[in-house]
Amino acid sequence: MANPVVNKKSKAKIKHATTPAQLLAPLPLVPAYVVVPLWFVSLALPNLVYSGIYWYDTLHIMKFFVAGVPVGIAALVAGVRLALYGGERFRLRFDPFAALWFALLAYSASQALFLRISSYVSFTQELLCFSAVWAFYVVSLNSFPNRAIRPLLWLANVNAAINVLFAELQIRDINGVLNVGDFFRPILPTPFNYIGNTGQQNMFGLWMAVCVMSSVYLYIAYATLPDGRKRHPAVTVLNLVLMGVNCWGLWSSTSRSAILSLAVGLALLAFVTLRCFGKEYTRRLWHVAAVLGVILAAVFLMNYDRAWGLVAKTLDMVEHSETYGGRDGIWATSRTMFKSHPVLGVGIGQYKWHYMEAQREMFNSYPHKRWQYTHWAHNEFLQWFCESGAVGGTVLLLMWGVWGFRLLKRVKNREDMEAEVIWACALVALVSFNAFWTRPFHRIENILWLSLAFAVSNRGMDGGRVWSILSSFFSRLGSVPARTLGAALAAGSCAGFFFLGDGMVGDRMIREALSTRDAVARQNLLERASTHFMASNDALKNLGYFYLQVGQQTQNPQTAAKGLQLIWEHFLKEPHSEDMGVLIDWAQRFQNVDILNILASYLKPGTYSLDVKPATTSDGNTINAVVLRQFVDPDTLPEASEGKSE
């Protein structure tokens, strides 16, 4: 049979269509059967676990493991696939939001080149965490299907309900009823605290707010099935039960920031629902309002003390609105820190190590503020400006601004949006508002949810022609850039695994050291732990306290002096207020006036005095000793409430 006649143009089309890359259908960056179970673990489990008595870091290190390892595995899979095959074989999305985020990440990493980094341990830890969250966004944008969001939210709601049970046991000091010896202790041992396994009151409240809003979303968005049938009543009832339990936990947490954040998230959810959905969905909004009101009334009737605790905190916030819930001094210190480093910042993860210096300067402008100590600015955006300066802070605001502009554009034009996209937008609003008051960006189990919400919303919202052009430009990575990106993802994952694994070994050694009564074994374990980078600073600090204890017990001043030096070196890297008292005491014993002067400068002016008094040495001689005397002057300390996280 003769070959058909074809022209050159048709021949070119046939040749292009038969290239291997076109014959094979594009593949997801990470297969759904891999990424979905990993994301379920990373998102739905961390708030249910804590490290326990076998670790020096009794709260966070296992949360890092449970949340971070699945992200590392998915990033490793994505990186290897890109490095081997390039970007032509996969459906690769790399939108302008990811590009801005990557620019912020690259800038943060470069800070080590031109800034004085106080603690390289915290710098590295924050940088790796930041990188993992960015990788989580990229993988979610490309590979996490919207159909998996509903079961994910069910798992999260069950997790939150269990945390409410834990919190109810904690507040009654019966959290040990579920313990099985030392082997199984499921509840964080914090009696008379209502925090579950989240480790902090406002983080517990935030987790409740996220899950209550998720239940509201499920109730509204799934009023009917895709084929028009009604959902089974048992499913609706179960969702309402979980909503009620988690709402009980939210009210009982007395977390004002979480309650207000839920209100912001629900307001956006309701607004978009009213504009984009029919009467059946709108009617369910009133059902939700009734449920929330009934649970609030039940809290007042059945949990009187917690309810009036919330009322008292709210009234205090209104009566002393100028203190912003006790945050006025912290925010004034943060502004002072930013003014001292306005362009480049102090370095990612370094805010807490510059706080005392900034507070010392703050007292020059605000002498009436209280002396406070915290690791966090209690405003994530303010902390980002402190750590990354105007350069990084501007990029961060640009990311939020671009996202907000796209959302407003779609709502204004009444453009259709998938239900999952509306949930994601509401979650971004909830967590973003909470970030003005607490620190959700610095908890891996919370920031991953925000990252997922950004990925789902950005994937589901059309940003117009400019956004499409930029998205197309970033997504059409050539073979070399795609392979380079893949290699970077794989290498970053391996580095994260090594950093965390090595740190866990060191952390476990510190716990073993503090648990043994053998002095030689304790010293050896702490010295070995100091060789593990992530645990090195904590190991050296505990080694310093060990030498102080041994020197005091054996009356050996050289050993005690060695301990003082180690604690002082640690303080210069990572100053903690709890170490100041010990350093002041021993600096006076050794009459180390230089250390004493530096430590005294961190105290509030007018609350201490450095006096020279005669003292008798151990050999009977009389010397003039410098003594730091601390006191409280009512005229210098206001009656405002002390700054707390909640």
Buried (B, 14 or more C-beta within 10 A) or exposed (E): EEEEEEEEEEEEEEEEEEEEEEEEEEBBBBEBEBBBEBBBBBBBBBBBBBBBEBBBBBBBBBBBBBBBBBBBBBBBBBBBBBBEBBBBBBEBBBBBBBBBBBBBBEBBBEBBEEBEBBBBBBBBBBBBBBBBBBBBBBBBBBBBEBEBBBEBBBBBBBBBBBBBBBBBBBBEEEBEEEEEEEEEBBBBBBEEBBBBBBBBBBBBBBBBBBBBBBBBBBBBBBBEEEEEEEBEEEEBEBBBEBBBBBBBBBBBBBBBBBBBBBBBBBBBBBBBBEBBBEEEBBEBBEBBEEBBEEBBEBBBEEBEEBBEBBEEBBEBBEEBEEBBBBBBBBBBBBBBBBEEBBEBBBBBBBBBBBBBBBBBEBBEEBEEBBBBBBBBBBBBBBBBBBBBBBBBBBBBEBBBEBBBEBBEBBBEEEEEBBBBBBBBBBBBBBBBBBBBBBBBBBBBBBBBBBBBBBBBBBBBBEBEEEBEEBBEEBBEBEEEBBBBBBBBBBEBBBBBBEBBBBBBBBBBBBBBBBEEEEEEEBBBBBBBBBEBBBBBBBBBBBBBBBBBBBBBEEEEBEBBBBBBBBBBEBBEBBBBEEBBEBBBEBBBBBBBEEBBEBBBEBBBBBEBEEEEEEBEEEEEEEEEBBEBEEEEEEEBBBEBBEBBBB
